[in-house]
Amino acid sequence: LGERVHTLHFDENLLPFVRDADGKRLKDLPKPRADDGDCTDTVARWKAQKKVTKTLASEQIARMEQALVRGRSWTAADFTRLFRHHPLLRLLGQRLLWVAQGPDADAEAAGVLLRIAEDFTLLDADDVLVTLPIGARLSLAHPLDMDAATLARWSEVWADYELLPPFPQLGRPVFR
């Protein structure tokens, strides 16, 4: 906006917001001032970005919840590309619990539970670095596949780090 600089960011629900030059979070792009000149294109791009991102966010969150319910899995390479390093989807991936299984694991094998840390490393419940098995497949961890102690431990991790999942995962009702 004229000489004023604002940067676009996304919150944990993939909704856009701006920060001013001092880093202060603003809910919306400020209205142009008389000395800003013609900002019609900037304002139009901001409004379009908000609309597109809101749609994208709701679609991706619903898609991820369906992946949890259906037991969808990804190769380690796809997981890294889509959820660890993607500029938007990593914001969802960091608030979900994942399970990695080696290529030889049978359907009943528990796998390694992990989370994506802020620095994109993979950590277990004790914040120990996790190395993915060669040929691993990753999926969202379903509480149905965890015992009560494991579920309680990971719920504690989520509380400690104040992680809010985009949909019920650890607190999801299950019927055994």
BELFEN-V746351 format. One record per residue. N is the residue number from 1. RES is the residue in one small letter. PSI is psi in degrees with one decimal (* if undefined). BURIAL is # if it has 9 or more other ideal C-beta (glycine too) atoms within 8 Angstrom, else .. D_LAST is the distance of its C-alpha to the last C-alpha in Angstrom with 1 decimal. Layout:
BEGIN
N_RES_PSI_BURIAL_D_LAST / N_RES_PSI_BURIAL_D_LAST
END
This chain:
BEGIN
1_l_96.4_#_56.5 / 2_g_-124.7_#_60.1 / 3_e_-13.1_._60.4 / 4_r_136.1_#_57.1 / 5_v_131.0_._54.3 / 6_h_143.6_#_50.6 / 7_t_143.6_._47.7 / 8_l_133.4_#_44.6 / 9_h_168.9_#_41.2 / 10_f_138.6_#_37.6 / 11_d_-175.5_#_35.1 / 12_e_-17.4_._31.4 / 13_n_16.2_._30.7 / 14_l_18.2_#_33.4 / 15_l_136.4_#_35.8 / 16_p_148.9_#_39.4 / 17_f_168.6_#_41.7 / 18_v_155.7_#_45.0 / 19_r_141.2_#_46.7 / 20_d_-177.4_#_50.4 / 21_a_-24.1_._52.8 / 22_d_-1.3_._52.0 / 23_g_2.6_._48.2 / 24_k_131.1_._47.5 / 25_r_130.8_._44.5 / 26_l_141.2_#_45.6 / 27_k_-33.8_._43.4 / 28_d_165.4_._45.7 / 29_l_130.9_#_48.7 / 30_p_154.0_#_51.8 / 31_k_140.2_._54.3 / 32_p_143.1_#_57.2 / 33_r_166.5_._60.4 / 34_a_-35.3_._63.9 / 35_d_1.5_._64.6 / 36_d_-15.7_#_61.5 / 37_g_-160.8_._63.3 / 38_d_110.7_._61.6 / 39_c_19.7_#_57.8 / 40_t_-45.8_._56.9 / 41_d_-41.5_._55.2 / 42_t_-46.9_#_53.2 / 43_v_-40.9_#_51.9 / 44_a_-42.4_._51.1 / 45_r_-39.7_._49.2 / 46_w_-46.5_#_47.2 / 47_k_-41.0_._46.3 / 48_a_-41.3_._45.3 / 49_q_-44.1_#_43.2 / 50_k_-43.7_#_41.3 / 51_k_-47.9_._40.6 / 52_v_-43.7_._39.5 / 53_t_-35.8_#_37.3 / 54_k_-43.5_#_35.5 / 55_t_-46.7_._34.7 / 56_l_-44.3_#_33.7 / 57_a_-49.5_#_31.4 / 58_s_-37.6_._29.4 / 59_e_-43.6_._29.2 / 60_q_-38.6_#_28.1 / 61_i_-44.0_#_25.4 / 62_a_-39.5_._23.9 / 63_r_-42.0_._24.3 / 64_m_-39.1_#_22.5 / 65_e_-39.3_#_19.5 / 66_q_-35.5_#_19.5 / 67_a_-38.4_#_19.8 / 68_l_-49.9_#_16.7 / 69_v_-40.0_._14.6 / 70_r_-7.8_._16.5 / 71_g_28.0_._16.5 / 72_r_142.6_#_20.3 / 73_s_161.2_._22.3 / 74_w_151.2_#_25.9 / 75_t_161.4_._28.5 / 76_a_-39.7_#_29.7 / 77_a_-44.2_._32.9 / 78_d_-41.1_._31.3 / 79_f_-46.4_#_28.9 / 80_t_-45.6_#_32.0 / 81_r_-41.5_._34.1 / 82_l_-31.7_#_31.6 / 83_f_-22.9_#_29.7 / 84_r_-38.5_#_31.8 / 85_h_-0.8_._35.2 / 86_h_134.2_#_35.1 / 87_p_-29.6_._37.1 / 88_l_-50.6_#_34.6 / 89_l_-20.4_#_31.2 / 90_r_-26.9_#_31.3 / 91_l_-30.2_#_31.0 / 92_l_-46.1_#_27.5 / 93_g_-32.4_#_26.7 / 94_q_-12.4_#_27.7 / 95_r_14.7_#_25.1 / 96_l_151.6_#_22.1 / 97_l_134.0_#_20.2 / 98_w_157.6_#_20.8 / 99_v_132.7_#_19.9 / 100_a_132.3_#_22.7 / 101_q_139.0_#_22.5 / 102_g_166.1_#_25.7 / 103_p_-21.1_#_26.9 / 104_d_2.8_._26.3 / 105_a_139.4_._22.6 / 106_d_173.5_._20.3 / 107_a_-25.0_._17.1 / 108_e_-8.8_._15.1 / 109_a_138.5_._17.6 / 110_a_-36.1_._16.5 / 111_g_-177.3_._19.7 / 112_v_120.6_#_21.7 / 113_l_140.9_#_20.5 / 114_l_164.9_#_23.4 / 115_r_159.2_#_25.0 / 116_i_118.8_#_28.3 / 117_a_171.4_#_30.8 / 118_e_-30.0_._33.7 / 119_d_13.7_._36.0 / 120_f_4.1_._33.7 / 121_t_163.4_._32.9 / 122_l_128.1_#_29.5 / 123_l_149.6_#_28.2 / 124_d_-172.0_#_25.5 / 125_a_-20.6_._24.2 / 126_d_15.5_._27.5 / 127_d_30.8_._29.6 / 128_v_136.2_._30.6 / 129_l_132.9_._31.7 / 130_v_131.5_#_29.4 / 131_t_127.2_._31.1 / 132_l_138.4_#_29.4 / 133_p_148.6_#_29.5 / 134_i_131.3_._32.0 / 135_g_15.1_._30.5 / 136_a_151.4_#_27.3 / 137_r_140.4_#_25.0 / 138_l_142.1_#_23.2 / 139_s_169.6_#_20.3 / 140_l_135.9_#_18.5 / 141_a_128.8_#_15.9 / 142_h_135.3_#_12.4 / 143_p_-22.3_#_10.5 / 144_l_-26.8_._7.3 / 145_d_8.2_._9.9 / 146_m_146.1_#_11.2 / 147_d_170.0_._11.2 / 148_a_-40.0_._12.2 / 149_a_-42.8_._15.9 / 150_t_-43.6_#_16.0 / 151_l_-42.6_#_14.5 / 152_a_-41.2_._17.0 / 153_r_-47.0_#_19.8 / 154_w_-32.9_#_19.5 / 155_s_-36.4_#_19.2 / 156_e_-42.1_._22.4 / 157_v_-46.4_#_24.1 / 158_w_-41.2_#_23.5 / 159_a_-43.5_._25.0 / 160_d_-41.2_._27.8 / 161_y_3.0_._28.9 / 162_e_45.4_._28.2 / 163_l_127.7_#_26.3 / 164_l_110.3_._25.0 / 165_p_151.6_#_22.7 / 166_p_-12.3_#_23.9 / 167_f_162.6_._20.6 / 168_p_123.1_._17.3 / 169_q_-72.4_#_15.8 / 170_l_-33.2_#_15.0 / 171_g_10.6_._14.6 / 172_r_131.3_#_12.5 / 173_p_134.9_._9.9 / 174_v_151.3_._6.3 / 175_f_111.0_._3.8 / 176_r_*_._0.0
END
